Amino acid sequence: MRYLLPSLLCFNAGFVDAAGFVTLHGLFTAHVTGNIVTFAAAIANGEMPALAKIIAVPVFCLVVVCARLVSHASLARGHDDFRILMGAKLILLAHAAVVAIHVGVLPDPDAPAAVMMGMTLVGAMALQNALHRTHLTDAPPSTVMTGTMTQVLLDVAHVWRPPPGGDLAPVRARLKRQGLFFVSFCGGCAAAALAYLAVGIWCFLVPPLVALAEILSLPAKPADAKPARG
């Protein structure tokens, strides 16, 4: 059970990123720094980048800063900041689902509804990133898998050809944990692709349902979430 919440976060990040990329004309909603690359690629091709790709990183930064301020204010009042911000993420994902189902896939990436939906998803993933950094400090990031995949491959090589006298127990434990998170993210991407093929834009109902499962998996006591105060 200790790995359930990080696994759900990884799954949701993969799902949101894949579904958002397909429906929002190549916008990265979870791996938000990927938009810097697509922004530069558009400039290199002599094109004007889509508005969502221009403002995605600033919106992400703004939400992370606001999340930190809300967290501090909640803790000062004795409230469970983890649940409050997880609830806010659920609301954002539900709002994005409603917009997606109402307007469908828009051919114009700069359409107001498309930009609003994209920034809502970016905001939700910004909250997830902030909460992961402050409350789940023992788990690798849930939205960027390059570092996790690198560690998994290094640990696989270490277990396959261990150095003389090396203790494999901690390496095996880390490999199991991070391997699970990596598979969860990939599973989210695959599930998004299959769901989009099966039901189209209605696939966006999945992320808020997973977010609800994340909240239900939270520990009963706020102290058990181990927030980072620094």
SEPA-743740 format. One record per residue (C-alpha): residue number from 1; chain; x, y, z; residue in one letter. Coordinates in steps of 0.02 Angstrom, whole numbers, plus 50000, padded with zeros to 5 digits. Each point is the difference from the previous one (the first is absolute). Layout:
BEGIN
pos:NUM | unit:A | u:X | v:Y | w:Z | code:A
...
***
This chain:
BEGIN
pos:1 | unit:A | u:50000 | v:50000 | w:50000 | code:M
pos:2 | unit:A | u:50146 | v:50120 | w:50029 | code:R
pos:3 | unit:A | u:50030 | v:50008 | w:49812 | code:Y
pos:4 | unit:A | u:49817 | v:50021 | w:49952 | code:L
pos:5 | unit:A | u:49992 | v:50190 | w:50001 | code:L
pos:6 | unit:A | u:50163 | v:50030 | w:49903 | code:P
pos:7 | unit:A | u:49947 | v:49867 | w:49874 | code:S
pos:8 | unit:A | u:49831 | v:50084 | w:49974 | code:L
pos:9 | unit:A | u:50086 | v:50168 | w:49979 | code:L
pos:10 | unit:A | u:50117 | v:49928 | w:49868 | code:C
pos:11 | unit:A | u:49855 | v:49916 | w:49910 | code:F
pos:12 | unit:A | u:49899 | v:50160 | w:49998 | code:N
pos:13 | unit:A | u:50147 | v:50103 | w:49939 | code:A
pos:14 | unit:A | u:50029 | v:49881 | w:49855 | code:G
pos:15 | unit:A | u:49815 | v:49998 | w:49957 | code:F
pos:16 | unit:A | u:49979 | v:50190 | w:50007 | code:V
pos:17 | unit:A | u:50159 | v:50032 | w:49900 | code:D
pos:18 | unit:A | u:49957 | v:49875 | w:49862 | code:A
pos:19 | unit:A | u:49816 | v:50048 | w:49988 | code:A
pos:20 | unit:A | u:50042 | v:50185 | w:50004 | code:G
pos:21 | unit:A | u:50135 | v:49983 | w:49868 | code:F
pos:22 | unit:A | u:49880 | v:49911 | w:49881 | code:V
pos:23 | unit:A | u:49852 | v:50117 | w:50023 | code:T
pos:24 | unit:A | u:50088 | v:50167 | w:50027 | code:L
pos:25 | unit:A | u:50113 | v:50003 | w:49848 | code:H
pos:26 | unit:A | u:50161 | v:49940 | w:50080 | code:G
pos:27 | unit:A | u:49986 | v:50091 | w:50167 | code:L
pos:28 | unit:A | u:50095 | v:49918 | w:50143 | code:F
pos:29 | unit:A | u:49889 | v:50019 | w:50153 | code:T
pos:30 | unit:A | u:50102 | v:49899 | w:50125 | code:A
pos:31 | unit:A | u:50177 | v:50001 | w:49928 | code:H
pos:32 | unit:A | u:49976 | v:50187 | w:49982 | code:V
pos:33 | unit:A | u:50180 | v:50044 | w:49957 | code:T
pos:34 | unit:A | u:49976 | v:49901 | w:49839 | code:G
pos:35 | unit:A | u:49904 | v:50151 | w:49939 | code:N
pos:36 | unit:A | u:50161 | v:50099 | w:49999 | code:I
pos:37 | unit:A | u:50066 | v:49880 | w:49868 | code:V
pos:38 | unit:A | u:49842 | v:50008 | w:49893 | code:T
pos:39 | unit:A | u:50001 | v:50190 | w:50020 | code:F
pos:40 | unit:A | u:50178 | v:50008 | w:49935 | code:A
pos:41 | unit:A | u:49959 | v:49877 | w:49860 | code:A
pos:42 | unit:A | u:49857 | v:50111 | w:49941 | code:A
pos:43 | unit:A | u:50115 | v:50152 | w:49998 | code:I
pos:44 | unit:A | u:50131 | v:49902 | w:49903 | code:A
pos:45 | unit:A | u:49869 | v:49952 | w:49871 | code:N
pos:46 | unit:A | u:49948 | v:50182 | w:49980 | code:G
pos:47 | unit:A | u:49832 | v:49971 | w:50085 | code:E
pos:48 | unit:A | u:49911 | v:50089 | w:50141 | code:M
pos:49 | unit:A | u:49987 | v:49883 | w:50150 | code:P
pos:50 | unit:A | u:49827 | v:49964 | w:50066 | code:A
pos:51 | unit:A | u:49946 | v:50112 | w:50142 | code:L
pos:52 | unit:A | u:49984 | v:49852 | w:50120 | code:A
pos:53 | unit:A | u:50182 | v:49954 | w:49971 | code:K
pos:54 | unit:A | u:50055 | v:50179 | w:50032 | code:I
pos:55 | unit:A | u:49912 | v:50017 | w:50167 | code:I
pos:56 | unit:A | u:50010 | v:49819 | w:50063 | code:A
pos:57 | unit:A | u:50164 | v:50022 | w:50096 | code:V
pos:58 | unit:A | u:49951 | v:50169 | w:50079 | code:P
pos:59 | unit:A | u:49832 | v:49926 | w:50053 | code:V
pos:60 | unit:A | u:50088 | v:49848 | w:50073 | code:F
pos:61 | unit:A | u:50119 | v:50113 | w:50099 | code:C
pos:62 | unit:A | u:49858 | v:50109 | w:50064 | code:L
pos:63 | unit:A | u:49900 | v:49850 | w:50062 | code:V
pos:64 | unit:A | u:50150 | v:49923 | w:50088 | code:V
pos:65 | unit:A | u:50035 | v:50164 | w:50092 | code:V
pos:66 | unit:A | u:49816 | v:50019 | w:50046 | code:C
pos:67 | unit:A | u:49997 | v:49819 | w:50061 | code:A
pos:68 | unit:A | u:50145 | v:50036 | w:50116 | code:R
pos:69 | unit:A | u:49916 | v:50154 | w:50070 | code:L
pos:70 | unit:A | u:49834 | v:49909 | w:50025 | code:V
pos:71 | unit:A | u:50094 | v:49858 | w:50084 | code:S
pos:72 | unit:A | u:50084 | v:50117 | w:50124 | code:H
pos:73 | unit:A | u:49836 | v:50090 | w:50036 | code:A
pos:74 | unit:A | u:49908 | v:49834 | w:50026 | code:S
pos:75 | unit:A | u:50133 | v:49933 | w:50118 | code:L
pos:76 | unit:A | u:49997 | v:50162 | w:50099 | code:A
pos:77 | unit:A | u:49814 | v:49973 | w:50029 | code:R
pos:78 | unit:A | u:50021 | v:49817 | w:50045 | code:G
pos:79 | unit:A | u:49921 | v:49935 | w:49840 | code:H
pos:80 | unit:A | u:50056 | v:49851 | w:49896 | code:D
pos:81 | unit:A | u:50084 | v:50088 | w:49854 | code:D
pos:82 | unit:A | u:50030 | v:49836 | w:49909 | code:F
pos:83 | unit:A | u:49814 | v:49958 | w:49989 | code:R
pos:84 | unit:A | u:49953 | v:50179 | w:49958 | code:I
pos:85 | unit:A | u:50119 | v:50010 | w:49852 | code:L
pos:86 | unit:A | u:49959 | v:49824 | w:49943 | code:M
pos:87 | unit:A | u:49818 | v:50052 | w:50003 | code:G
pos:88 | unit:A | u:50043 | v:50152 | w:49895 | code:A
pos:89 | unit:A | u:50087 | v:49887 | w:49875 | code:K
pos:90 | unit:A | u:49846 | v:49890 | w:49990 | code:L
pos:91 | unit:A | u:49891 | v:50153 | w:49964 | code:I
pos:92 | unit:A | u:50117 | v:50058 | w:49861 | code:L
pos:93 | unit:A | u:50002 | v:49828 | w:49918 | code:L
pos:94 | unit:A | u:49810 | v:49988 | w:50012 | code:A
pos:95 | unit:A | u:49983 | v:50174 | w:49924 | code:H
pos:96 | unit:A | u:50115 | v:49951 | w:49856 | code:A
pos:97 | unit:A | u:49895 | v:49844 | w:49970 | code:A
pos:98 | unit:A | u:49839 | v:50102 | w:49993 | code:V
pos:99 | unit:A | u:50076 | v:50123 | w:49876 | code:V
pos:100 | unit:A | u:50071 | v:49860 | w:49893 | code:A
pos:101 | unit:A | u:49835 | v:49907 | w:49990 | code:I
pos:102 | unit:A | u:49903 | v:50160 | w:49967 | code:H
pos:103 | unit:A | u:50108 | v:50070 | w:49858 | code:V
pos:104 | unit:A | u:50082 | v:49843 | w:49931 | code:G
pos:105 | unit:A | u:50166 | v:50002 | w:49908 | code:V
pos:106 | unit:A | u:50027 | v:50175 | w:49932 | code:L
pos:107 | unit:A | u:50094 | v:50022 | w:49836 | code:P
pos:108 | unit:A | u:50070 | v:50168 | w:50056 | code:D
pos:109 | unit:A | u:50127 | v:49985 | w:50143 | code:P
pos:110 | unit:A | u:49976 | v:50185 | w:50038 | code:D
pos:111 | unit:A | u:49812 | v:49984 | w:50025 | code:A
pos:112 | unit:A | u:49955 | v:50068 | w:50174 | code:P
pos:113 | unit:A | u:49925 | v:49834 | w:50055 | code:A
pos:114 | unit:A | u:50157 | v:49905 | w:49945 | code:A
pos:115 | unit:A | u:50115 | v:50121 | w:50091 | code:V
pos:116 | unit:A | u:49892 | v:49996 | w:50157 | code:M
pos:117 | unit:A | u:49995 | v:49811 | w:50001 | code:M
pos:118 | unit:A | u:50188 | v:49988 | w:49972 | code:G
pos:119 | unit:A | u:50042 | v:50122 | w:50139 | code:M
pos:120 | unit:A | u:49879 | v:49913 | w:50118 | code:T
pos:121 | unit:A | u:50092 | v:49836 | w:49972 | code:L
pos:122 | unit:A | u:50169 | v:50087 | w:50017 | code:V
pos:123 | unit:A | u:49939 | v:50075 | w:50164 | code:G
pos:124 | unit:A | u:49945 | v:49831 | w:50064 | code:A
pos:125 | unit:A | u:50168 | v:49923 | w:49959 | code:M
pos:126 | unit:A | u:50089 | v:50149 | w:50078 | code:A
pos:127 | unit:A | u:49907 | v:49965 | w:50162 | code:L
pos:128 | unit:A | u:50049 | v:49817 | w:49988 | code:Q
pos:129 | unit:A | u:50182 | v:50045 | w:49974 | code:N
pos:130 | unit:A | u:49999 | v:50121 | w:50147 | code:A
pos:131 | unit:A | u:49918 | v:49872 | w:50116 | code:L
pos:132 | unit:A | u:50120 | v:49865 | w:49944 | code:H
pos:133 | unit:A | u:50150 | v:50109 | w:50041 | code:R
pos:134 | unit:A | u:49935 | v:50053 | w:50171 | code:T
pos:135 | unit:A | u:49909 | v:49846 | w:50064 | code:H
pos:136 | unit:A | u:50067 | v:49847 | w:49908 | code:L
pos:137 | unit:A | u:50184 | v:50039 | w:50010 | code:T
pos:138 | unit:A | u:50051 | v:49817 | w:50003 | code:D
pos:139 | unit:A | u:49920 | v:49965 | w:49829 | code:A
pos:140 | unit:A | u:50072 | v:50055 | w:49832 | code:P
pos:141 | unit:A | u:49905 | v:50132 | w:49899 | code:P
pos:142 | unit:A | u:49837 | v:49935 | w:49929 | code:S
pos:143 | unit:A | u:49997 | v:50103 | w:49840 | code:T
pos:144 | unit:A | u:50179 | v:49985 | w:49934 | code:V
pos:145 | unit:A | u:50060 | v:49823 | w:49973 | code:M
pos:146 | unit:A | u:50172 | v:50026 | w:49921 | code:T
pos:147 | unit:A | u:50091 | v:49998 | w:50167 | code:G
pos:148 | unit:A | u:49896 | v:49855 | w:50065 | code:T
pos:149 | unit:A | u:50031 | v:49897 | w:49843 | code:M
pos:150 | unit:A | u:50187 | v:50036 | w:50012 | code:T
pos:151 | unit:A | u:50004 | v:49942 | w:50181 | code:Q
pos:152 | unit:A | u:49901 | v:49843 | w:49957 | code:V
pos:153 | unit:A | u:50123 | v:49955 | w:49862 | code:L
pos:154 | unit:A | u:50150 | v:50033 | w:50112 | code:L
pos:155 | unit:A | u:49926 | v:49890 | w:50136 | code:D
pos:156 | unit:A | u:49960 | v:49862 | w:49874 | code:V
pos:157 | unit:A | u:50182 | v:50003 | w:49944 | code:A
pos:158 | unit:A | u:50059 | v:50001 | w:50180 | code:H
pos:159 | unit:A | u:49894 | v:49849 | w:50047 | code:V
pos:160 | unit:A | u:50048 | v:49909 | w:49840 | code:W
pos:161 | unit:A | u:50187 | v:50027 | w:50025 | code:R
pos:162 | unit:A | u:50023 | v:50049 | w:50183 | code:P
pos:163 | unit:A | u:50169 | v:50062 | w:50062 | code:P
pos:164 | unit:A | u:50096 | v:49883 | w:50116 | code:P
pos:165 | unit:A | u:49935 | v:50009 | w:50178 | code:G
pos:166 | unit:A | u:49860 | v:50120 | w:49956 | code:G
pos:167 | unit:A | u:49837 | v:49999 | w:50100 | code:D
pos:168 | unit:A | u:49859 | v:49972 | w:49875 | code:L
pos:169 | unit:A | u:49856 | v:50018 | w:50123 | code:A
pos:170 | unit:A | u:49981 | v:50190 | w:49990 | code:P
pos:171 | unit:A | u:50026 | v:49997 | w:49812 | code:V
pos:172 | unit:A | u:49865 | v:49868 | w:49976 | code:R
pos:173 | unit:A | u:49881 | v:50098 | w:50111 | code:A
pos:174 | unit:A | u:50029 | v:50160 | w:49901 | code:R
pos:175 | unit:A | u:49982 | v:49906 | w:49836 | code:L
pos:176 | unit:A | u:49833 | v:49929 | w:50055 | code:K
pos:177 | unit:A | u:49935 | v:50169 | w:50057 | code:R
pos:178 | unit:A | u:50057 | v:50105 | w:49853 | code:Q
pos:179 | unit:A | u:49960 | v:49864 | w:49875 | code:G
pos:180 | unit:A | u:49821 | v:50002 | w:50064 | code:L
pos:181 | unit:A | u:49988 | v:50188 | w:49978 | code:F
pos:182 | unit:A | u:50072 | v:49993 | w:49825 | code:F
pos:183 | unit:A | u:49880 | v:49863 | w:49948 | code:V
pos:184 | unit:A | u:49855 | v:50099 | w:50076 | code:S
pos:185 | unit:A | u:50043 | v:50152 | w:49895 | code:F
pos:186 | unit:A | u:50016 | v:49896 | w:49842 | code:C
pos:187 | unit:A | u:49836 | v:49914 | w:50045 | code:G
pos:188 | unit:A | u:49916 | v:50170 | w:50011 | code:G
pos:189 | unit:A | u:50064 | v:50047 | w:49828 | code:C
pos:190 | unit:A | u:49940 | v:49836 | w:49926 | code:A
pos:191 | unit:A | u:49832 | v:50013 | w:50087 | code:A
pos:192 | unit:A | u:49976 | v:50176 | w:49930 | code:A
pos:193 | unit:A | u:50036 | v:49939 | w:49824 | code:A
pos:194 | unit:A | u:49879 | v:49853 | w:50014 | code:L
pos:195 | unit:A | u:49866 | v:50106 | w:50084 | code:A
pos:196 | unit:A | u:50013 | v:50133 | w:49866 | code:Y
pos:197 | unit:A | u:49981 | v:49869 | w:49864 | code:L
pos:198 | unit:A | u:49851 | v:49925 | w:50089 | code:A
pos:199 | unit:A | u:49902 | v:50151 | w:50061 | code:V
pos:200 | unit:A | u:50088 | v:50154 | w:49929 | code:G
pos:201 | unit:A | u:49994 | v:50158 | w:50104 | code:I
pos:202 | unit:A | u:49902 | v:49911 | w:50137 | code:W
pos:203 | unit:A | u:50167 | v:49926 | w:50054 | code:C
pos:204 | unit:A | u:50025 | v:50158 | w:50104 | code:F
pos:205 | unit:A | u:49879 | v:49930 | w:50128 | code:L
pos:206 | unit:A | u:50138 | v:49882 | w:50057 | code:V
pos:207 | unit:A | u:50122 | v:50126 | w:50080 | code:P
pos:208 | unit:A | u:49874 | v:50071 | w:50126 | code:P
pos:209 | unit:A | u:49948 | v:49824 | w:50048 | code:L
pos:210 | unit:A | u:50182 | v:49954 | w:50029 | code:V
pos:211 | unit:A | u:50024 | v:50162 | w:50098 | code:A
pos:212 | unit:A | u:49853 | v:49949 | w:50110 | code:L
pos:213 | unit:A | u:50085 | v:49832 | w:50030 | code:A
pos:214 | unit:A | u:50159 | v:50095 | w:50047 | code:E
pos:215 | unit:A | u:49906 | v:50099 | w:50133 | code:I
pos:216 | unit:A | u:49919 | v:49842 | w:50068 | code:L
pos:217 | unit:A | u:50173 | v:49921 | w:50014 | code:S
pos:218 | unit:A | u:50068 | v:50142 | w:50108 | code:L
pos:219 | unit:A | u:50045 | v:49956 | w:50180 | code:P
pos:220 | unit:A | u:49869 | v:50034 | w:50132 | code:A
pos:221 | unit:A | u:50116 | v:50115 | w:50097 | code:K
pos:222 | unit:A | u:50075 | v:50154 | w:49916 | code:P
pos:223 | unit:A | u:50164 | v:49971 | w:50091 | code:A
pos:224 | unit:A | u:50020 | v:49834 | w:49910 | code:D
pos:225 | unit:A | u:50023 | v:50092 | w:49836 | code:A
pos:226 | unit:A | u:50169 | v:50065 | w:50064 | code:K
pos:227 | unit:A | u:49996 | v:50175 | w:49923 | code:P
pos:228 | unit:A | u:50165 | v:50087 | w:49966 | code:A
pos:229 | unit:A | u:49998 | v:50165 | w:50092 | code:R
pos:230 | unit:A | u:50155 | v:50074 | w:49923 | code:G
***
